Amino acid sequence: MLKLLSTRRLVCHLKSLKATKCSHSKFVTEDSVRSFILENTETVEQHHLTPEVKLRLFTSNCRYWHEKPELWPFDEPYWAIYWPGGQALSRYLLDNPGVCKGKSVLDLGSGCGASAIAAKLCGAACVVANDIDPVAVLATCMNFELNGLDSPVGVTENMIGSEPGRYDLILLGDMFYDEVLSRSLYTWLEQCVETNNSQVLIGDPGRDQLEESGRFLQKLAHFELPKSVQEENYGFTFTSVWRYHPQLSQNPLQRKTQ
């Protein structure tokens, strides 16, 4: 059951979409959106870096993989794709469970929720999944259930620029795809580190915005992506996990793996 995302808020969000994108009245309750996700995604366990984690994703077997984009009734379904940065973060956490065991964890821009799931599987005391798309938060809760876990705390407000919360660990996968957003993220993350001494881990396959705007980054892990993921992600062949900390001595990038 969603903890912070109510059915009423989901209904308001769906009604705010353009009529051409939400023309069927059945998409107005949490149960109907759950049914829609179940009908239009496929459970995937293989062909990514974390076979321990089951996810409901878009595949070539799904109807909307082949439909015209304008027929999709919601916002862009970023939550239905397991992006390479999220794969790196999730793999890193599963390989290093002590990073999040017993800690409060925020998965910012949680998407399908894989990193949040990995954190919970590794013993995180509290996991918050934040995504501005309410459908993504619902999909994350469904993926938690798919993995035998209780739903996380779901937050749909834009947390970037807000007063830093008391999180031990902040996770960001594939968030550095836009230059303006990247600058806002770094400013906010610096406040989180300075205010609460939060640890910040970033998963990214090497997008320009991360490296051009990035400061005080230390590479922790490096993974080769499966061939199918490479083909789906513009030819990225590797993905990495970075630690962000304003007090790291080398600038702009520390590229040695711990």
C-alpha positions in Angstrom: 0.0 0.0 0.0 1.3 3.4 -0.9 2.3 5.4 2.2 2.5 9.0 1.0 0.9 8.7 -2.4 -2.9 8.6 -2.0 -5.4 7.5 -4.6 -6.8 11.0 -4.6 -3.5 12.6 -5.5 -3.0 10.0 -8.3 -6.5 10.7 -9.6 -5.7 14.5 -9.7 -2.5 13.8 -11.5 -4.2 11.6 -14.2 -6.9 14.2 -14.7 -4.3 16.9 -15.2 -2.9 15.0 -18.3 -4.1 16.1 -21.7 -7.3 14.6 -22.8 -5.5 13.0 -25.8 -3.3 11.1 -23.3 -5.9 10.0 -20.8 -9.1 9.4 -22.7 -10.2 6.3 -20.8 -12.1 6.8 -17.5 -10.7 3.5 -16.2 -7.4 5.2 -15.5 -8.6 7.0 -12.4 -8.0 4.7 -9.5 -4.9 3.1 -8.0 -6.3 -0.4 -8.7 -6.9 0.4 -12.4 -3.4 1.9 -12.8 -2.0 -1.2 -11.1 -3.9 -3.4 -13.6 -2.6 -1.3 -16.5 1.0 -1.7 -15.3 0.5 -5.4 -14.9 -1.0 -5.8 -18.4 1.6 -3.6 -20.2 4.9 -4.7 -18.6 6.8 -7.9 -18.3 8.6 -9.4 -15.3 12.3 -9.3 -16.1 15.0 -11.2 -14.1 17.8 -11.6 -16.7 19.8 -9.6 -19.1 20.8 -6.9 -16.6 23.4 -6.6 -13.9 21.2 -7.7 -11.0 19.4 -11.0 -11.6 18.6 -11.1 -7.9 16.0 -8.3 -8.5 12.8 -8.8 -10.4 11.3 -5.8 -12.2 8.2 -5.0 -14.2 9.7 -3.4 -17.4 8.9 -2.7 -21.0 10.1 -5.4 -23.4 9.5 -6.2 -27.0 6.7 -8.5 -25.8 4.7 -5.5 -24.5 1.9 -3.8 -26.4 3.2 -0.3 -26.1 6.6 -1.2 -27.3 5.1 -1.3 -30.7 2.3 1.3 -30.4 2.5 4.9 -31.4 3.9 7.0 -28.6 0.8 9.3 -28.5 -1.4 6.3 -27.4 0.4 6.0 -24.1 -2.0 7.5 -21.5 0.5 8.8 -18.9 3.8 10.8 -18.7 6.9 9.3 -20.3 7.4 5.8 -18.8 11.0 6.2 -17.6 10.0 3.9 -14.7 9.6 1.0 -17.1 13.2 1.0 -18.2 16.2 -0.3 -16.1 18.7 2.4 -16.9 22.4 1.7 -16.8 23.2 4.0 -13.9 20.5 2.4 -11.8 22.0 -1.0 -12.7 25.4 0.1 -11.5 24.1 1.4 -8.2 22.0 -1.6 -7.5 24.9 -4.0 -8.3 27.2 -2.0 -6.1 24.9 -2.1 -3.2 24.2 -5.8 -3.5 27.9 -6.5 -3.6 28.5 -4.2 -0.6 25.6 -4.5 1.7 27.3 -2.7 4.5 26.9 0.5 2.6 23.3 0.7 3.5 22.6 -1.8 6.3 20.8 -0.2 9.1 20.7 3.2 7.4 18.1 5.6 6.2 18.2 5.7 2.4 16.7 8.1 -0.2 16.5 7.0 -3.8 16.1 10.3 -5.7 14.5 9.9 -9.1 13.7 6.3 -8.2 12.2 5.3 -11.6 11.6 1.5 -11.4 12.9 1.4 -7.9 15.7 -1.0 -8.4 18.2 0.9 -6.3 15.7 1.3 -3.5 15.0 -2.5 -3.7 18.7 -3.3 -3.5 19.0 -1.0 -0.5 16.1 -2.8 1.3 17.5 -6.2 0.4 20.8 -5.2 2.0 19.1 -4.3 5.3 18.4 -0.6 5.1 16.4 0.6 8.1 14.2 3.0 6.0 13.9 3.5 2.3 12.3 6.5 0.7 11.6 6.3 -3.1 11.2 9.8 -4.6 9.9 10.4 -8.1 7.9 13.3 -9.4 5.8 10.9 -11.5 3.1 9.2 -9.2 2.8 6.3 -11.6 6.6 5.7 -11.2 6.1 5.6 -7.4 3.3 3.1 -7.8 5.4 1.0 -10.1 8.2 1.1 -7.5 5.8 -0.2 -4.9 4.7 -3.0 -7.2 8.3 -3.9 -7.8 8.9 -4.0 -4.1 6.0 -6.4 -3.7 7.3 -8.5 -6.6 10.5 -9.0 -4.6 8.7 -10.0 -1.4 9.3 -6.6 0.3 7.0 -4.1 2.0 6.4 -1.0 0.0 8.8 1.9 0.7 7.8 5.4 1.7 6.8 7.0 -1.6 7.3 10.8 -2.1 6.2 12.6 -5.3 7.3 16.1 -4.5 10.3 17.5 -6.2 12.9 17.3 -3.4 15.7 19.0 -5.3 16.3 22.4 -3.7 14.2 21.5 -0.6 15.5 21.6 2.9 17.9 18.6 3.2 16.3 15.6 5.0 18.2 13.5 7.5 19.3 10.6 5.2 22.4 8.6 5.8 22.6 7.6 2.1 21.3 9.3 -1.0 21.2 7.4 -4.3 20.9 8.9 -7.8 20.8 6.8 -10.9 20.9 8.4 -14.4 19.9 11.8 -13.1 22.7 13.7 -14.8 21.2 13.9 -18.3 20.6 17.7 -18.4 23.1 20.5 -17.7 20.7 22.7 -15.8 19.4 19.8 -13.7 23.0 18.7 -13.0 23.9 22.1 -11.5 20.8 22.1 -9.4 21.6 18.6 -8.2 25.2 19.4 -7.2 24.0 22.5 -5.3 21.4 20.5 -3.4 23.7 17.5 -2.7 26.4 19.8 -1.3 23.8 21.1 1.2 22.8 17.5 2.1 26.4 16.6 2.8 27.2 19.7 4.7 24.0 19.7 6.8 23.6 16.0 7.6 26.8 14.4 6.5 24.8 12.3 4.0 26.8 9.9 1.8 25.9 10.4 -1.9 26.3 7.7 -4.5 25.7 8.3 -8.2 25.2 5.7 -10.9 25.9 6.8 -14.5 27.3 5.3 -17.7 29.4 8.4 -18.5 27.1 11.1 -19.7 28.7 14.4 -20.6 26.7 16.3 -18.1 28.1 14.3 -15.2 31.7 14.7 -16.2 31.5 18.3 -17.5 29.6 19.6 -14.5 30.9 17.2 -12.0 33.1 18.2 -9.1 34.5 16.1 -6.3 33.6 12.7 -7.7 35.4 9.5 -6.8 34.8 6.3 -8.8 34.0 3.4 -6.6 33.0 0.7 -9.1 32.9 0.0 -12.9 30.8 -2.6 -14.7 30.5 -3.8 -18.2 26.9 -3.7 -19.4 25.2 -6.7 -20.9 25.0 -6.5 -24.7 21.3 -6.0 -24.8 21.6 -3.1 -22.4 24.4 -1.6 -24.6 22.1 -1.7 -27.6 19.3 0.0 -25.8 21.4 2.8 -24.4 23.0 4.5 -27.3 26.1 2.4 -27.3 27.2 2.9 -23.7 29.3 -0.2 -22.9 30.2 0.5 -19.2 28.5 2.0 -16.2 30.0 3.3 -13.0 29.3 4.2 -9.4 30.6 7.5 -8.1 30.8 8.9 -4.6 30.1 12.6 -4.4 31.6 14.7 -1.6 32.5 18.4 -1.6 35.5 17.8 0.6 37.3 15.4 -1.7 40.8 16.8 -2.3 41.1 16.1 -6.0 39.2 18.1 -8.6 37.3 17.7 -10.8 37.3 13.9 -11.0 39.1 11.2 -9.0 39.0 8.2 -11.4 40.7 5.6 -9.3 38.5 2.9 -7.9 38.6 2.4 -4.2 
